[in-house]
Amino acid sequence: MAEKKLITIIKYYIFMLIVLQIAFTKDNVTYGKIILFLMFIINNQLRFFSLEKEYQKIISFSLEIIFIAIIYHLMGGYLIAYLILAAIDSNTLFDNTVRNIMNIAILLEGIYFSINQSFEFIFINVGLIIVIIAILYLVGNVNIRRLQAQKLYDKLRISEDKLKEANKELEMYASSIEEMTLLRERNRISREIHDSVGHALSTIAIQLGAIERIAEKDPETIRDISRDLRKFTQNSLNDVRKAVREIKPKDYNNYEGIIAIEELINNFKKLTGVDVRLSFTKDKWPLNSDQSFILYRIVQEFLSNSVRHGKADSILIFMAFNEYKLVVTLKDNGIGAANIVEGIGIKSMRERVTEIGGYFEYSTKLEEGFSVKIELDKNEKLRIHSSSDILSLDTISSN
């Protein structure tokens, strides 16, 4: 910004010198010549401040070369001043190839008007402009390198931000996996205790009851012993059941819907080899049966479509829980599409979400994959499924 202000001041100063020289040395200045000079100034200012596309600047600069030839021929002035104006723009507005062509055009114009002139005129208008163009050329190269360095720095900074974000997501993913693994393992242990120890103690209690009924010898003594043993076994069984209830995590049932989705993803990864990552916020609230059912089906449909239609090999699923909503984002790295016609899969996703008052949207671009965003209210009320929709999470997980 400071460089542009300095260049602007220099250009205005040169314009003023040209105007003053013409005003004090020429008596035949007409309205037509004044209009032509104003057109020259306007063209110069438009190119410097308004034109953005390369071809527009090239056309404007070509017009300026013509303007300089006509104005200098009709009105005179300092030729070197005109050439410096053009040299400033050629070395600040164009890249190397175009810049070289424009500099050659400026030199040729200086040489043309120097034909049959004095050595002093040639020295000022050709020799001096060569030096000025060389200096501007070097300054332009330094500026280009600075801009390239700035662009490289910006790319590195963006890459660093992306790396930090990826690291954050990875930590969140690892934390989520660790939590779910712990819940699943505790549930497995409680189930094993219930199935093995609980079953064995139940069998002992039944057998002791049989002994109590069939005892014939010294029935009173055997009956008392067996009764005490049965009571002891029953107490032991109650203790085991109490331990099972304490070991089994209370949060397991609350997060059973998420665990079912995680198992679906694990099975999908084994079958397809696609890299699917599920992560969610640390704070979570339990999903009701409707939300669990619908999210399971949507994830199932998205995974299938990403591979079948999108040819994706990487899928990210993020579940963001806040105080009021659950926002689920699903995104793949597939081929995407410029235009998309909603098929049965997308319509089914939208209908399932809207039926429980949720929000559904999707987006896709060619070569930029496909993404789906879902929002569900925390206090959403249960919907009564039709008979075709009734399906427990245990049944879903087994599928």
LOFIZA-581750 format. One record per residue (C-alpha): residue number from 1; residue in three letters; x, y, z. Coordinates in pm, whole numbers. Layout:
BEGIN
[pavex NUM, 'Ala', [X, Y, Z]]
...
// end
This chain:
BEGIN
[pavex 1, 'Met', [0, 0, 0]]
[pavex 2, 'Ala', [284, 242, 84]]
[pavex 3, 'Glu', [459, 158, -245]]
[pavex 4, 'Lys', [142, 230, -442]]
[pavex 5, 'Lys', [102, 568, -271]]
[pavex 6, 'Leu', [463, 660, -353]]
[pavex 7, 'Ile', [422, 559, -719]]
[pavex 8, 'Thr', [100, 762, -737]]
[pavex 9, 'Ile', [276, 1072, -601]]
[pavex 10, 'Ile', [562, 1033, -851]]
[pavex 11, 'Lys', [318, 996, -1142]]
[pavex 12, 'Tyr', [118, 1302, -1039]]
[pavex 13, 'Tyr', [442, 1498, -1010]]
[pavex 14, 'Ile', [541, 1398, -1364]]
[pavex 15, 'Phe', [194, 1489, -1495]]
[pavex 16, 'Met', [235, 1833, -1336]]
[pavex 17, 'Leu', [579, 1882, -1499]]
[pavex 18, 'Ile', [436, 1795, -1842]]
[pavex 19, 'Val', [141, 2030, -1799]]
[pavex 20, 'Leu', [361, 2318, -1681]]
[pavex 21, 'Gln', [612, 2270, -1963]]
[pavex 22, 'Ile', [334, 2262, -2224]]
[pavex 23, 'Ala', [162, 2564, -2071]]
[pavex 24, 'Phe', [479, 2781, -2069]]
[pavex 25, 'Thr', [621, 2680, -2406]]
[pavex 26, 'Lys', [317, 2632, -2633]]
[pavex 27, 'Asp', [80, 2904, -2748]]
[pavex 28, 'Asn', [-136, 2697, -2983]]
[pavex 29, 'Val', [-304, 2477, -2722]]
[pavex 30, 'Thr', [-660, 2407, -2841]]
[pavex 31, 'Tyr', [-959, 2243, -2672]]
[pavex 32, 'Gly', [-909, 1935, -2884]]
[pavex 33, 'Lys', [-551, 1897, -2765]]
[pavex 34, 'Ile', [-661, 1947, -2405]]
[pavex 35, 'Ile', [-927, 1677, -2444]]
[pavex 36, 'Leu', [-667, 1444, -2598]]
[pavex 37, 'Phe', [-431, 1508, -2304]]
[pavex 38, 'Leu', [-713, 1441, -2054]]
[pavex 39, 'Met', [-789, 1112, -2232]]
[pavex 40, 'Phe', [-422, 1022, -2192]]
[pavex 41, 'Ile', [-437, 1090, -1816]]
[pavex 42, 'Ile', [-768, 905, -1770]]
[pavex 43, 'Asn', [-638, 599, -1955]]
[pavex 44, 'Asn', [-326, 599, -1736]]
[pavex 45, 'Gln', [-525, 625, -1412]]
[pavex 46, 'Leu', [-779, 360, -1513]]
[pavex 47, 'Arg', [-501, 113, -1585]]
[pavex 48, 'Phe', [-328, 182, -1256]]
[pavex 49, 'Phe', [-632, 185, -1026]]
[pavex 50, 'Ser', [-925, 3, -1190]]
[pavex 51, 'Leu', [-824, -251, -1453]]
[pavex 52, 'Glu', [-754, -598, -1313]]
[pavex 53, 'Lys', [-733, -841, -1604]]
[pavex 54, 'Glu', [-403, -877, -1789]]
[pavex 55, 'Tyr', [-543, -825, -2140]]
[pavex 56, 'Gln', [-721, -504, -2030]]
[pavex 57, 'Lys', [-394, -361, -1900]]
[pavex 58, 'Ile', [-211, -459, -2220]]
[pavex 59, 'Ile', [-473, -282, -2435]]
[pavex 60, 'Ser', [-458, 27, -2212]]
[pavex 61, 'Phe', [-77, 38, -2223]]
[pavex 62, 'Ser', [-75, 1, -2602]]
[pavex 63, 'Leu', [-314, 299, -2623]]
[pavex 64, 'Glu', [-79, 495, -2399]]
[pavex 65, 'Ile', [214, 439, -2638]]
[pavex 66, 'Ile', [-4, 579, -2916]]
[pavex 67, 'Phe', [-121, 871, -2698]]
[pavex 68, 'Ile', [241, 960, -2614]]
[pavex 69, 'Ala', [338, 970, -2982]]
[pavex 70, 'Ile', [41, 1190, -3078]]
[pavex 71, 'Ile', [55, 1427, -2779]]
[pavex 72, 'Tyr', [431, 1475, -2802]]
[pavex 73, 'His', [401, 1542, -3174]]
[pavex 74, 'Leu', [118, 1795, -3131]]
[pavex 75, 'Met', [195, 1954, -2795]]
[pavex 76, 'Gly', [558, 1883, -2721]]
[pavex 77, 'Gly', [676, 1865, -2363]]
[pavex 78, 'Tyr', [951, 1659, -2204]]
[pavex 79, 'Leu', [974, 1329, -2393]]
[pavex 80, 'Ile', [1163, 1172, -2101]]
[pavex 81, 'Ala', [866, 1250, -1872]]
[pavex 82, 'Tyr', [625, 1062, -2100]]
[pavex 83, 'Leu', [862, 769, -2124]]
[pavex 84, 'Ile', [916, 753, -1746]]
[pavex 85, 'Leu', [538, 739, -1693]]
[pavex 86, 'Ala', [515, 445, -1929]]
[pavex 87, 'Ala', [823, 275, -1777]]
[pavex 88, 'Ile', [677, 293, -1427]]
[pavex 89, 'Asp', [362, 112, -1537]]
[pavex 90, 'Ser', [538, -145, -1756]]
[pavex 91, 'Asn', [764, -252, -1468]]
[pavex 92, 'Thr', [502, -249, -1191]]
[pavex 93, 'Leu', [189, -387, -1360]]
[pavex 94, 'Phe', [319, -670, -1583]]
[pavex 95, 'Asp', [505, -999, -1544]]
[pavex 96, 'Asn', [838, -1074, -1710]]
[pavex 97, 'Thr', [738, -1156, -2070]]
[pavex 98, 'Val', [487, -872, -2116]]
[pavex 99, 'Arg', [711, -636, -1920]]
[pavex 100, 'Asn', [1003, -699, -2156]]
[pavex 101, 'Ile', [787, -632, -2462]]
[pavex 102, 'Met', [654, -308, -2313]]
[pavex 103, 'Asn', [1003, -187, -2221]]
[pavex 104, 'Ile', [1123, -251, -2577]]
[pavex 105, 'Ala', [824, -53, -2709]]
[pavex 106, 'Ile', [916, 241, -2482]]
[pavex 107, 'Leu', [1279, 235, -2601]]
[pavex 108, 'Leu', [1176, 219, -2966]]
[pavex 109, 'Glu', [949, 520, -2916]]
[pavex 110, 'Gly', [1235, 712, -2754]]
[pavex 111, 'Ile', [1470, 620, -3040]]
[pavex 112, 'Tyr', [1211, 720, -3302]]
[pavex 113, 'Phe', [1171, 1072, -3164]]
[pavex 114, 'Ser', [1550, 1104, -3117]]
[pavex 115, 'Ile', [1627, 1063, -3489]]
[pavex 116, 'Asn', [1803, 1372, -3628]]
[pavex 117, 'Gln', [1819, 1524, -3279]]
[pavex 118, 'Ser', [2118, 1652, -3084]]
[pavex 119, 'Phe', [2347, 1430, -2880]]
[pavex 120, 'Glu', [2213, 1587, -2560]]
[pavex 121, 'Phe', [1854, 1504, -2664]]
[pavex 122, 'Ile', [1951, 1144, -2745]]
[pavex 123, 'Phe', [2143, 1108, -2419]]
[pavex 124, 'Ile', [1849, 1233, -2209]]
[pavex 125, 'Asn', [1565, 1057, -2388]]
[pavex 126, 'Val', [1736, 727, -2478]]
[pavex 127, 'Gly', [2038, 682, -2253]]
[pavex 128, 'Leu', [1863, 804, -1940]]
[pavex 129, 'Ile', [1543, 607, -2002]]
[pavex 130, 'Ile', [1754, 290, -2040]]
[pavex 131, 'Val', [1902, 350, -1696]]
[pavex 132, 'Ile', [1560, 423, -1545]]
[pavex 133, 'Ile', [1406, 108, -1702]]
[pavex 134, 'Ala', [1696, -101, -1570]]
[pavex 135, 'Ile', [1648, 35, -1218]]
[pavex 136, 'Leu', [1271, -21, -1233]]
[pavex 137, 'Tyr', [1333, -371, -1370]]
[pavex 138, 'Leu', [1556, -461, -1075]]
[pavex 139, 'Val', [1310, -312, -827]]
[pavex 140, 'Gly', [1030, -504, -995]]
[pavex 141, 'Asn', [1223, -831, -962]]
[pavex 142, 'Val', [1279, -768, -593]]
[pavex 143, 'Asn', [910, -695, -549]]
[pavex 144, 'Ile', [813, -1012, -738]]
[pavex 145, 'Arg', [1042, -1220, -515]]
[pavex 146, 'Arg', [890, -1057, -208]]
[pavex 147, 'Leu', [539, -1139, -330]]
[pavex 148, 'Gln', [643, -1497, -403]]
[pavex 149, 'Ala', [792, -1527, -56]]
[pavex 150, 'Gln', [471, -1386, 94]]
[pavex 151, 'Lys', [260, -1636, -101]]
[pavex 152, 'Leu', [486, -1919, 14]]
[pavex 153, 'Tyr', [456, -1799, 373]]
[pavex 154, 'Asp', [77, -1783, 343]]
[pavex 155, 'Lys', [69, -2137, 206]]
[pavex 156, 'Leu', [288, -2260, 491]]
[pavex 157, 'Arg', [67, -2082, 744]]
[pavex 158, 'Ile', [-246, -2236, 591]]
[pavex 159, 'Ser', [-79, -2578, 593]]
[pavex 160, 'Glu', [17, -2528, 958]]
[pavex 161, 'Asp', [-342, -2435, 1046]]
[pavex 162, 'Lys', [-471, -2742, 862]]
[pavex 163, 'Leu', [-214, -2958, 1040]]
[pavex 164, 'Lys', [-323, -2819, 1377]]
[pavex 165, 'Glu', [-688, -2882, 1290]]
[pavex 166, 'Ala', [-609, -3235, 1174]]
[pavex 167, 'Asn', [-413, -3299, 1495]]
[pavex 168, 'Lys', [-705, -3167, 1699]]
[pavex 169, 'Glu', [-946, -3397, 1514]]
[pavex 170, 'Leu', [-707, -3689, 1560]]
[pavex 171, 'Glu', [-686, -3627, 1935]]
[pavex 172, 'Met', [-1063, -3602, 1953]]
[pavex 173, 'Tyr', [-1096, -3921, 1751]]
[pavex 174, 'Ala', [-847, -4104, 1974]]
[pavex 175, 'Ser', [-1030, -3983, 2285]]
[pavex 176, 'Ser', [-1362, -4099, 2143]]
[pavex 177, 'Ile', [-1222, -4441, 2052]]
[pavex 178, 'Glu', [-1068, -4481, 2397]]
[pavex 179, 'Glu', [-1394, -4395, 2569]]
[pavex 180, 'Met', [-1602, -4627, 2354]]
[pavex 181, 'Thr', [-1346, -4908, 2393]]
[pavex 182, 'Leu', [-1359, -4873, 2771]]
[pavex 183, 'Leu', [-1739, -4884, 2773]]
[pavex 184, 'Arg', [-1746, -5184, 2543]]
[pavex 185, 'Glu', [-1485, -5371, 2745]]
[pavex 186, 'Arg', [-1663, -5310, 3075]]
[pavex 187, 'Asn', [-1986, -5429, 2921]]
[pavex 188, 'Arg', [-1814, -5744, 2792]]
[pavex 189, 'Ile', [-1673, -5822, 3137]]
[pavex 190, 'Ser', [-2011, -5776, 3302]]
[pavex 191, 'Arg', [-2172, -6002, 3042]]
[pavex 192, 'Glu', [-1906, -6271, 3094]]
[pavex 193, 'Ile', [-1957, -6266, 3471]]
[pavex 194, 'His', [-2331, -6287, 3427]]
[pavex 195, 'Asp', [-2313, -6573, 3175]]
[pavex 196, 'Ser', [-2049, -6787, 3350]]
[pavex 197, 'Val', [-2045, -6728, 3726]]
[pavex 198, 'Gly', [-2413, -6640, 3748]]
[pavex 199, 'His', [-2515, -6948, 3554]]
[pavex 200, 'Ala', [-2295, -7174, 3766]]
[pavex 201, 'Leu', [-2433, -7040, 4093]]
[pavex 202, 'Ser', [-2788, -7073, 3965]]
[pavex 203, 'Thr', [-2721, -7436, 3881]]
[pavex 204, 'Ile', [-2578, -7501, 4230]]
[pavex 205, 'Ala', [-2885, -7348, 4389]]
[pavex 206, 'Ile', [-3112, -7572, 4182]]
[pavex 207, 'Gln', [-2913, -7886, 4263]]
[pavex 208, 'Leu', [-2908, -7812, 4633]]
[pavex 209, 'Gly', [-3282, -7769, 4622]]
[pavex 210, 'Ala', [-3309, -8115, 4467]]
[pavex 211, 'Ile', [-3086, -8265, 4734]]
[pavex 212, 'Glu', [-3310, -8110, 4994]]
[pavex 213, 'Arg', [-3613, -8278, 4845]]
[pavex 214, 'Ile', [-3473, -8630, 4788]]
[pavex 215, 'Ala', [-3279, -8676, 5112]]
[pavex 216, 'Glu', [-3392, -8994, 5295]]
[pavex 217, 'Lys', [-3117, -9068, 5545]]
[pavex 218, 'Asp', [-3119, -8840, 5841]]
[pavex 219, 'Pro', [-3346, -8608, 5648]]
[pavex 220, 'Glu', [-3353, -8345, 5917]]
[pavex 221, 'Thr', [-2974, -8295, 5925]]
[pavex 222, 'Ile', [-2936, -8306, 5545]]
[pavex 223, 'Arg', [-3229, -8074, 5503]]
[pavex 224, 'Asp', [-3077, -7821, 5743]]
[pavex 225, 'Ile', [-2733, -7838, 5579]]
[pavex 226, 'Ser', [-2871, -7812, 5230]]
[pavex 227, 'Arg', [-3103, -7530, 5332]]
[pavex 228, 'Asp', [-2808, -7335, 5472]]
[pavex 229, 'Leu', [-2601, -7411, 5165]]
[pavex 230, 'Arg', [-2879, -7301, 4934]]
[pavex 231, 'Lys', [-2918, -6977, 5128]]
[pavex 232, 'Phe', [-2542, -6919, 5113]]
[pavex 233, 'Thr', [-2543, -6987, 4737]]
[pavex 234, 'Gln', [-2837, -6756, 4685]]
[pavex 235, 'Asn', [-2660, -6484, 4880]]
[pavex 236, 'Ser', [-2347, -6538, 4669]]
[pavex 237, 'Leu', [-2556, -6515, 4355]]
[pavex 238, 'Asn', [-2704, -6187, 4476]]
[pavex 239, 'Asp', [-2355, -6056, 4547]]
[pavex 240, 'Val', [-2243, -6148, 4193]]
[pavex 241, 'Arg', [-2545, -5976, 4043]]
[pavex 242, 'Lys', [-2473, -5668, 4251]]
[pavex 243, 'Ala', [-2112, -5668, 4131]]
[pavex 244, 'Val', [-2228, -5703, 3771]]
[pavex 245, 'Arg', [-2457, -5404, 3811]]
[pavex 246, 'Glu', [-2169, -5201, 3954]]
[pavex 247, 'Ile', [-1922, -5305, 3685]]
[pavex 248, 'Lys', [-2155, -5252, 3391]]
[pavex 249, 'Pro', [-2122, -4884, 3293]]
[pavex 250, 'Lys', [-2437, -4683, 3333]]
[pavex 251, 'Asp', [-2343, -4480, 3025]]
[pavex 252, 'Tyr', [-2338, -4787, 2803]]
[pavex 253, 'Asn', [-2712, -4785, 2743]]
[pavex 254, 'Asn', [-2704, -4407, 2695]]
[pavex 255, 'Tyr', [-2441, -4435, 2422]]
[pavex 256, 'Glu', [-2561, -4761, 2272]]
[pavex 257, 'Gly', [-2673, -4575, 1959]]
[pavex 258, 'Ile', [-2323, -4432, 1900]]
[pavex 259, 'Ile', [-2164, -4770, 1966]]
[pavex 260, 'Ala', [-2398, -4933, 1712]]
[pavex 261, 'Ile', [-2288, -4676, 1451]]
[pavex 262, 'Glu', [-1924, -4739, 1542]]
[pavex 263, 'Glu', [-1969, -5114, 1493]]
[pavex 264, 'Leu', [-2135, -5048, 1157]]
[pavex 265, 'Ile', [-1835, -4839, 1051]]
[pavex 266, 'Asn', [-1585, -5102, 1168]]
[pavex 267, 'Asn', [-1763, -5372, 969]]
[pavex 268, 'Phe', [-1779, -5142, 665]]
[pavex 269, 'Lys', [-1405, -5073, 686]]
[pavex 270, 'Lys', [-1327, -5444, 701]]
[pavex 271, 'Leu', [-1543, -5521, 397]]
[pavex 272, 'Thr', [-1440, -5227, 173]]
[pavex 273, 'Gly', [-1100, -5110, 295]]
[pavex 274, 'Val', [-1226, -4750, 295]]
[pavex 275, 'Asp', [-1079, -4522, 562]]
[pavex 276, 'Val', [-1377, -4411, 774]]
[pavex 277, 'Arg', [-1324, -4195, 1082]]
[pavex 278, 'Leu', [-1591, -4133, 1343]]
[pavex 279, 'Ser', [-1534, -3866, 1606]]
[pavex 280, 'Phe', [-1750, -3666, 1841]]
[pavex 281, 'Thr', [-1729, -3398, 2107]]
[pavex 282, 'Lys', [-1624, -3490, 2459]]
[pavex 283, 'Asp', [-1957, -3385, 2608]]
[pavex 284, 'Lys', [-2242, -3606, 2487]]
[pavex 285, 'Trp', [-2604, -3666, 2572]]
[pavex 286, 'Pro', [-2791, -3994, 2514]]
[pavex 287, 'Leu', [-2976, -4044, 2187]]
[pavex 288, 'Asn', [-3333, -4166, 2204]]
[pavex 289, 'Ser', [-3444, -4468, 2000]]
[pavex 290, 'Asp', [-3568, -4254, 1709]]
[pavex 291, 'Gln', [-3245, -4058, 1681]]
[pavex 292, 'Ser', [-3030, -4371, 1709]]
[pavex 293, 'Phe', [-3238, -4554, 1448]]
[pavex 294, 'Ile', [-3237, -4265, 1197]]
[pavex 295, 'Leu', [-2868, -4181, 1237]]
[pavex 296, 'Tyr', [-2775, -4546, 1193]]
[pavex 297, 'Arg', [-2971, -4570, 870]]
[pavex 298, 'Ile', [-2835, -4240, 735]]
[pavex 299, 'Val', [-2474, -4337, 809]]
[pavex 300, 'Gln', [-2539, -4673, 646]]
[pavex 301, 'Glu', [-2682, -4506, 333]]
[pavex 302, 'Phe', [-2403, -4244, 317]]
[pavex 303, 'Leu', [-2127, -4505, 342]]
[pavex 304, 'Ser', [-2285, -4710, 65]]
[pavex 305, 'Asn', [-2336, -4409, -166]]
[pavex 306, 'Ser', [-1985, -4273, -106]]
[pavex 307, 'Val', [-1827, -4593, -235]]
[pavex 308, 'Arg', [-2081, -4689, -502]]
[pavex 309, 'His', [-2142, -4347, -659]]
[pavex 310, 'Gly', [-1864, -4121, -527]]
[pavex 311, 'Lys', [-1574, -4370, -558]]
[pavex 312, 'Ala', [-1446, -4233, -227]]
[pavex 313, 'Asp', [-1163, -4390, -29]]
[pavex 314, 'Ser', [-1186, -4164, 277]]
[pavex 315, 'Ile', [-1492, -4064, 481]]
[pavex 316, 'Leu', [-1515, -3837, 787]]
[pavex 317, 'Ile', [-1810, -3842, 1028]]
[pavex 318, 'Phe', [-1824, -3591, 1312]]
[pavex 319, 'Met', [-2097, -3572, 1579]]
[pavex 320, 'Ala', [-2101, -3236, 1761]]
[pavex 321, 'Phe', [-2316, -3234, 2074]]
[pavex 322, 'Asn', [-2406, -2902, 2232]]
[pavex 323, 'Glu', [-2658, -2796, 2494]]
[pavex 324, 'Tyr', [-2950, -2792, 2251]]
[pavex 325, 'Lys', [-2860, -2978, 1933]]
[pavex 326, 'Leu', [-2667, -3259, 1778]]
[pavex 327, 'Val', [-2498, -3159, 1452]]
[pavex 328, 'Val', [-2375, -3453, 1243]]
[pavex 329, 'Thr', [-2143, -3387, 947]]
[pavex 330, 'Leu', [-2063, -3660, 696]]
[pavex 331, 'Lys', [-1810, -3590, 420]]
[pavex 332, 'Asp', [-1628, -3804, 164]]
[pavex 333, 'Asn', [-1343, -3732, -80]]
[pavex 334, 'Gly', [-1524, -3878, -379]]
[pavex 335, 'Ile', [-1560, -3743, -733]]
[pavex 336, 'Gly', [-1859, -3526, -641]]
[pavex 337, 'Ala', [-2092, -3384, -906]]
[pavex 338, 'Ala', [-2161, -3052, -1078]]
[pavex 339, 'Asn', [-2534, -3115, -1063]]
[pavex 340, 'Ile', [-2723, -3379, -872]]
[pavex 341, 'Val', [-3074, -3520, -897]]
[pavex 342, 'Glu', [-3213, -3643, -568]]
[pavex 343, 'Gly', [-3260, -4017, -577]]
[pavex 344, 'Ile', [-3424, -4254, -335]]
[pavex 345, 'Gly', [-3122, -4250, -102]]
[pavex 346, 'Ile', [-3109, -3872, -47]]
[pavex 347, 'Lys', [-3487, -3843, -30]]
[pavex 348, 'Ser', [-3495, -4119, 228]]
[pavex 349, 'Met', [-3234, -3940, 440]]
[pavex 350, 'Arg', [-3423, -3612, 421]]
[pavex 351, 'Glu', [-3759, -3773, 505]]
[pavex 352, 'Arg', [-3621, -3960, 805]]
[pavex 353, 'Val', [-3469, -3642, 952]]
[pavex 354, 'Thr', [-3764, -3412, 883]]
[pavex 355, 'Glu', [-4008, -3665, 1032]]
[pavex 356, 'Ile', [-3857, -3598, 1374]]
[pavex 357, 'Gly', [-3829, -3222, 1322]]
[pavex 358, 'Gly', [-3461, -3219, 1225]]
[pavex 359, 'Tyr', [-3269, -3025, 960]]
[pavex 360, 'Phe', [-3104, -3188, 658]]
[pavex 361, 'Glu', [-2885, -3044, 383]]
[pavex 362, 'Tyr', [-2622, -3169, 141]]
[pavex 363, 'Ser', [-2361, -3013, -86]]
[pavex 364, 'Thr', [-2131, -3133, -360]]
[pavex 365, 'Lys', [-1895, -2998, -624]]
[pavex 366, 'Leu', [-1713, -3173, -902]]
[pavex 367, 'Glu', [-1391, -3331, -770]]
[pavex 368, 'Glu', [-1468, -3198, -419]]
[pavex 369, 'Gly', [-1663, -3488, -275]]
[pavex 370, 'Phe', [-2009, -3505, -117]]
[pavex 371, 'Ser', [-2113, -3384, 228]]
[pavex 372, 'Val', [-2427, -3407, 440]]
[pavex 373, 'Lys', [-2519, -3199, 745]]
[pavex 374, 'Ile', [-2788, -3305, 993]]
[pavex 375, 'Glu', [-2920, -3119, 1296]]
[pavex 376, 'Leu', [-3134, -3290, 1562]]
[pavex 377, 'Asp', [-3287, -3125, 1867]]
[pavex 378, 'Lys', [-3185, -3264, 2204]]
[pavex 379, 'Asn', [-3541, -3269, 2339]]
[pavex 380, 'Glu', [-3696, -3421, 2027]]
[pavex 381, 'Lys', [-3996, -3639, 2114]]
[pavex 382, 'Leu', [-4014, -4003, 2013]]
[pavex 383, 'Arg', [-4196, -4086, 1691]]
[pavex 384, 'Ile', [-4399, -4407, 1673]]
[pavex 385, 'His', [-4247, -4622, 1402]]
[pavex 386, 'Ser', [-4457, -4812, 1156]]
[pavex 387, 'Ser', [-4441, -5187, 1177]]
[pavex 388, 'Ser', [-4187, -5197, 894]]
[pavex 389, 'Asp', [-3958, -4956, 1081]]
[pavex 390, 'Ile', [-3957, -5124, 1423]]
[pavex 391, 'Leu', [-3606, -5249, 1476]]
[pavex 392, 'Ser', [-3402, -5268, 1793]]
[pavex 393, 'Leu', [-3044, -5154, 1808]]
[pavex 394, 'Asp', [-2934, -5509, 1882]]
[pavex 395, 'Thr', [-3090, -5619, 1554]]
[pavex 396, 'Ile', [-2936, -5322, 1371]]
[pavex 397, 'Ser', [-2592, -5401, 1505]]
[pavex 398, 'Ser', [-2616, -5760, 1393]]
[pavex 399, 'Asn', [-2688, -5646, 1037]]
// end
